[in-house]
Amino acid sequence: MGVKPDSSMANTIIRNLFDEWNQALQTGDPKQVTALYENHAIFLPTLSNQVRHNRNEIEDYFVYFLSRGPRGQINESNIRIFGDIAVNSGVYTFTFKDGTSIPARFTFIYRWNEKRWMIVEHHSSIRPE
């Protein structure tokens, strides 16, 4: 999404980045998902205890995760923009092709790279009871 971070539509653009990420999940192609992350992004995934430190490690996680057929839906979103950095945090639910679902907390941190917003950090954890 190539719109400068100082745009008056920045909140909408950041909100739409989740839709872009979720659509990448729907392709089933881990490379399409990881293309949205900076090369040395950090990812704390929902269904793994291993911290992922770069695109290769992140892609490895998505090979497994995408095999479950996830579809995400945001239940609560809180967006804050600080110049070239944007944060979207809240709660989302993943529904899988087997009919199970997992509510999770999330934080996406994006950085504007003069062309588009890229994920530099992503935390997703199952909500405690």
N, C-alpha and C positions, 0 to 999 in steps of 0.2 A: 504494500500500500504506500505509494510514493507521494505522500503529502507531508509537507514540512511540519515539524512538531509545534510551531507557533500558530498553526492554523486554528481558526475559531471552531473548526469541526474536530479538533484533536480527540475529545472524549469519544465521539462516535467512531472515529477511526480506530482507536484503541479497543473499543468494544467489538468492532468488526474483526479484529485480529483473531479473536477466539473463534469466530465463525470460519475464518480461513484455515486455522489450525484443525478445527473439527472436520472440515471438508477434506483436508489432507488425510485425516484418519480414515475417512470413508473410502479413500482410494485403495486402502490396504497395502500401500507402498511405503515402507519405512523411509526411503530416500526423499519422498515428497514431504513427509513430516519433518525430517531432520533438516531439510533445506530452509526451514523457518528459524533455525537456531544458528547463532554465531558459531564459528569454528571451535571456540574454547568455552562454550556455554556450560553452565553447571545445571544438572538436573537431578532432583531428588524425587524418584518416581513413586507412583501410587502402589504398585504391586511388586516392589523390589527393595531390598535393604541396601543395595549397592548404589553409592553416589556415582553419577556419570559425569565425567570431566571434559568431554569433547564430543564432537558429532559422531565419531565412530562408536563410542560407548553408548551414546544416546540411541543411535540407530540399532545397536544390538538389543536394547530394551524394547524398542518398537517392533522388532521382528516378532518377539513373543506377544507383546500387548495387542498388536493388530491381528494376530491369529485368533483372538477372542471376539473380533468383530465389534469393537466399542463404538458407541455413539454418545457424545457428551451433550449435556444441557446445563446451562448456568442457572442456578437457583438464586444466587445473590452475587452481585458484582460491585466492587468499589474501586474506582479509577482515580489515580492521582498522577499528575504530570509535572515533572521538574526539569524543564528545558529539554535536553536530549534524552532524558530517561523518563519512562512511564511505567507505572505499576498498576496491575489489575489483580485484585485479590478478592476471595470470597469462597463460595461453595458451589460445586457442580456435582452432577450425578452422571455416572457412566452406566449405560445399559448395554448388555452384551448379547450376542446372537443366540445364546442359550436361554435368554429371558431373565438372567440374574442382573442385579444392579448394585452399584456401590456408590454411596454418597461420599464425597471427598472434599477436603479443603484445598484451595489452590492459591498460588501466587505466581504470576507471570511478571517478569521484569524485562522490559524492552529497552533497546538503545537505538536511537536514530543514527543511521550510518551515512547520511547525506543522500541516500537513495530510497531507503525503506526502513521500517521498524523491524528489528531482529530480536529474537528471544535471547537474552544473555543469562537469565536464570529462571528456572521453573521448579517450583516445589508443589508436590501433590501428595496428600496423605489421607488415608481413610479416616473418616470422622470417628472419634471415640464414642462409645455409647454414653 
